[in-house]
Amino acid sequence: MFPGGQPDMAQLLQQAQQMQQQLVAAQEELARTEVTGSAGGGLVTATMTGSGDVTAITITPAAVDPDDLETLQDLVVAALHDAKRAADELAANTMGPLAGGLGGGGLGLPGF
């Protein structure tokens, strides 16, 4: 800090660059990590990355009733919702420490 309490701009820029690097690393980790959601006691499973890209849907033969496709459709939607919930939880855990520095305390940077 400079006399009079002014923030050291070089230090602020360095911290901002470090936060940016950490954010990029966390986003890359989310894109690599897969989570799975399921519905109907495992009759349908959905796999997606932590960044929300669906990578697989698995449907067991027992879930397929040609006379009741609506239930199967509902199970697929429920499995996707469950996978999305898991992806959101993963993102919160991965990004949480980074986001903590951005909230409430004026960016978490000295002088702000």
C-alpha positions as CSV (number, residue, x, y, z in Angstrom):
1,M,0.0,0.0,0.0
2,F,1.1,3.5,-0.7
3,P,1.0,6.2,2.1
4,G,-2.5,7.4,2.7
5,G,-4.0,4.0,2.2
6,Q,-4.0,3.9,-1.6
7,P,-3.9,0.4,-3.1
8,D,-0.8,-0.9,-4.7
9,M,-1.9,-1.2,-8.4
10,A,0.8,-3.7,-9.3
11,Q,-0.2,-5.9,-6.4
12,L,-3.9,-5.6,-7.4
13,L,-3.1,-6.6,-11.0
14,Q,-1.0,-9.5,-9.9
15,Q,-3.8,-10.8,-7.6
16,A,-6.3,-10.3,-10.4
17,Q,-4.1,-12.3,-12.8
18,Q,-3.8,-15.1,-10.2
19,M,-7.6,-15.2,-9.7
20,Q,-8.1,-15.3,-13.5
21,Q,-5.7,-18.3,-13.7
22,Q,-7.4,-20.1,-10.9
23,L,-10.8,-19.4,-12.5
24,V,-9.6,-20.9,-15.8
25,A,-8.2,-23.9,-14.1
26,A,-11.4,-24.5,-12.2
27,Q,-13.4,-24.2,-15.4
28,E,-11.2,-26.7,-17.1
29,E,-11.6,-29.1,-14.2
30,L,-15.3,-28.8,-14.4
31,A,-15.2,-29.5,-18.2
32,R,-13.2,-32.7,-17.5
33,T,-15.1,-34.0,-14.5
34,E,-18.2,-36.1,-15.1
35,V,-21.2,-36.6,-12.8
36,T,-24.1,-39.0,-13.1
37,G,-27.8,-38.6,-12.3
38,S,-30.4,-41.3,-12.2
39,A,-34.1,-41.9,-12.1
40,G,-36.5,-44.8,-11.5
41,G,-34.1,-46.5,-9.2
42,G,-31.4,-46.6,-11.9
43,L,-33.6,-47.4,-14.8
44,V,-32.3,-44.3,-16.6
45,T,-29.0,-42.6,-15.9
46,A,-27.6,-39.4,-17.4
47,T,-23.9,-38.5,-17.4
48,M,-22.7,-34.9,-17.9
49,T,-19.7,-32.9,-17.4
50,G,-19.4,-30.4,-14.5
51,S,-19.9,-27.7,-17.0
52,G,-23.2,-29.1,-18.1
53,D,-22.5,-31.0,-21.3
54,V,-24.5,-34.3,-21.5
55,T,-22.1,-37.1,-22.5
56,A,-24.3,-40.2,-22.1
57,I,-27.8,-41.4,-21.4
58,T,-28.3,-45.1,-20.4
59,I,-31.7,-46.7,-20.4
60,T,-32.1,-50.2,-19.1
61,P,-34.4,-52.6,-21.1
62,A,-36.8,-52.8,-18.2
63,A,-37.5,-49.1,-18.6
64,V,-38.8,-49.5,-22.1
65,D,-42.5,-50.1,-22.5
66,P,-43.7,-49.4,-26.0
67,D,-47.2,-48.7,-24.6
68,D,-45.9,-46.2,-22.1
69,L,-43.3,-43.9,-23.6
70,E,-44.4,-41.0,-21.5
71,T,-43.0,-42.7,-18.3
72,L,-39.7,-43.3,-20.1
73,Q,-39.6,-39.7,-21.2
74,D,-40.2,-38.5,-17.7
75,L,-37.5,-40.8,-16.4
76,V,-35.0,-39.3,-18.9
77,V,-35.9,-35.8,-17.9
78,A,-35.7,-36.7,-14.2
79,A,-32.2,-38.3,-14.7
80,L,-31.1,-35.2,-16.5
81,H,-32.3,-33.0,-13.6
82,D,-30.5,-35.2,-11.1
83,A,-27.3,-35.0,-13.2
84,K,-27.7,-31.2,-13.4
85,R,-28.1,-31.0,-9.7
86,A,-24.9,-33.0,-9.2
87,A,-23.1,-30.7,-11.8
88,D,-24.3,-27.6,-10.0
89,E,-23.0,-29.0,-6.7
90,L,-19.7,-29.9,-8.2
91,A,-19.4,-26.4,-9.7
92,A,-20.3,-24.8,-6.3
93,N,-17.6,-26.8,-4.6
94,T,-15.0,-26.2,-7.3
95,M,-15.8,-22.5,-7.9
96,G,-16.8,-21.7,-4.3
97,P,-13.4,-20.8,-3.0
98,L,-12.9,-18.5,-6.0
99,A,-16.3,-16.9,-5.8
100,G,-15.8,-16.3,-2.0
101,G,-13.1,-13.8,-2.9
102,L,-15.4,-11.9,-5.1
103,G,-18.4,-11.4,-2.8
104,G,-19.1,-9.1,0.0
105,G,-15.6,-8.0,0.7
106,G,-15.1,-5.8,-2.3
107,L,-13.5,-8.3,-4.7
108,G,-11.4,-9.7,-1.9
109,L,-8.5,-7.5,-3.0
110,P,-6.6,-5.2,-0.7
111,G,-7.8,-1.6,-0.7
112,F,-11.3,-2.5,-2.0
